[in-house]
Amino acid sequence: MTLFEELQWRGLIKDTAGEDLADKLNGDPITFYWGTDPTADSLHLGHYSSLVTAKRLAKAGHHPILLCGGATGLIGDPRPTAEREIISKEQLAKNLEGIQAQVSRIFDGKAEVVNNYDWFKGYELTDFLRDVGKYVNVNYMLDKDIIHRRLDTGITFAEFTYTLIQGYDFLWLYENKGCILQAEGSDQWGNITTGLDLIKKKTGHDAYAFTMPLVLDKYGNKFGKSEGNALWLDRNKTSSYELYQYLINVDDEMVISYLKIFTFLTPDEIMKLEKSNNENPHLREAHKALARAIITDLHGEEAYLEAVKISESLFNGNIKELTAHQLEDAFKGIEPFVAEEANLVDFLVQFGICSSKREAREFISNGSISVNGDKVTDLDYQVTKNDSIEQKYVVIRRGKKKYFIGKFA
């Protein structure tokens, strides 16, 4: 299987430009680029599919350039419904720093990271209009899907000209870095073709491009969204445990396509996991392989093993195996109640774990209450700070799945 054939097998090719694109990808090393605007101080899981594809090309011997849009980020690319919020230059600088470090880490420092502000700063508007604007027809821009969809509701001049700036990025990289290929998500096709046309008109030569389909779940939602919130690649924003929980629970019917997109497992390895997923879905071997691959690549093997430990300890009720920090990861987003020492029956009612003392006694007597992983059936049991984890946290489990966490002062 050639590189291009493997990209197709993995479902990573949507739009293409350049008749001999496959030959270029399968042949001698070329320079290519992928870009993103620093709208936040971290990339999220949706970006990761493109980064993995770029890393795949790099492993095949091609030279990657990762562009962080310090210039384009000041404007913001057009969204389908409304203009993006303007980011302050101070925040943009902070975002750039975070993303550049993240990209460099993912590529083990082997990717060339550039900032388009470096070639736009000091670029006179009149020069830009002569060098770029003269070569791009307004009717051509109006036909761009993202621009066309905004005409009824209105689009600002800044958003309208965004495609010129991104198109010039490709031209600049072509002329100054020998970059002949752009690889992006399919939502960037309109901007990519502006760059291709600009290169052709300015240099007389053809460049190449391909886009990757946007990664969605079975409901058509963007991959990596959890209750409306992005799953960030930065471990401090989204813990390894949170990533693990998301990945281990992705839909069975989608997990094989995700393995193709997000991992470097071979086709044979993926097909074996597909067979296991079909015949023994309860083992979740494909899901575990997906979680291991992504978390290890982003956070390292140790972080992955810690995520597994937290998950298994919670599932098995071995709460005392966990540190306070691991509990904070496990219950991230849940505000602990302020715990106080008390009889267990009163404790359960006081902190809303049970609705009444009668219900609390029933749960305790039936063996349905655990304190820090230990089942308690004694109605006179006292919850004390001395029994808490690291003199800080107490975890109550009611039934098989309902967890509550309290924090002693």
ABEGO torsion letter per residue (X at the ends): XBAAAAAAAAGABABBBEAAAAAAAABBBBBBBBBBBBABABBBAAAAAAAAAAAAAAAAGBBBBBBBBAAAAAAEBBBAABBBBBBBAAAAAAAAAAAAAAAAAAAGGABBBBBAAAAABGBBAAAAAAAAAAABBAAAAAABAAAAAAAAAEBBAAAAAAAAAAAAAAAAAAAAAGBABBBBBAAAAAAAAAAAAAAAAAAGBBBBBBBBBBBBBAAGBBBGBBGGBBBBABAAABBAAAAAAAAAABBAAAAAAAAAAABABBAAAAAAAAAAAAABAAAGAAAAAAAAAAAAAAAEAAAAAAAAAAAAAAAAGBAAABBAAAAAAAABGBBBBBBBBBBAAAAAAAAGABABAAAAAAAAAAGABBBGGBBBABAABBBBAAABBGGABBBBBBEAABBBBBBBX
